[in-house]
Amino acid sequence: MKIFIDTAEIEEIRQAASWGIIDGVTTNPSLIKAAVDRRRGEISMEDYVREIVKASPGPVSLEVIGRTAEEMTVQGRLLHEKFSPSGEVAVKIPINPSMNGEEEIEFEGLKAIRQLSGEGIRVNATLIMTPEQALLAAKAGAAYASPFAGRIDDYIRSGLGMRRGADFQKGDYFDHDLLGRARDSKIKEAMKDLSSIREIYQSETVNMLMAQGQDNGIRSGVDLIARILRIYRAYGFRTEVIAASIRNPRQVREVAELGVHIATLPFEVIRGMIRHYKTAEGMRRFMEDIVPQYQALFKER
Ligand code: G3P
């Protein structure tokens, strides 16, 4: 599995690169805004992005801001021309740029993906929330597809009336297994009073419970990624899946177990991956047990 770092902070990119564990970088306008704001005008946006591209050991995803295929294609070419001399650039195109259901632009992302990919520019199809969207991105020729795992977990929890910041925190692990068991037991209870399969099939309560704790059959962000990988493998698509919107180390483990091509991780998630209580305890014990004779082994002659 390749690891990208999901940040626009150059220091974070440099540090993670010095640990030898990152293969690329993903950014978005929000991450770049936060990083540039912190520098309060000390550096131009263009120079800053060039620095990011130079610091990265692999492709850097940069997002367009247009919403029509033409705008996105022109911007994608510009990003490529401006920054690929300093490194490798992938152009991030939203799978569907419509914000309020404007039907006329819903397929503009796909058109831009097709055009830029045809010109040999690597495209990262972003904001993917369904396997169906991922299938379309691959058909249009995207080099990468980025499903947003954490946001799907948020969405499922919000469907259950849970609020981020109040009922759960952004980095909390989403236990879809527990949720599934809770739902199954409720469904079993609701079925008790129903005698025929037809009654069960038609029961409003059963249908309501079935729909809870999932998004149109997707049980979690990790489940979304599993299904996309299954589809890509079934047809031999060469599009690589970037597990995005990853919020905690356990999610990283789960997507790694799926054999996802790439996971893009915030710096703090990477930091969390190195820690374990027993590792620190083990270190303390080893350090306590160092006898002078052993210490002498490390004296330079
Ligand atoms: O990789 C996409 C990422 O930047 C969004 O993450 O945690 O804001 O959903 P998040």
Residues whose N, C-alpha, C, O or C-beta is under 5 A from the ligand:
A	BS01	G3P	D6 G150 R151 A244 S245
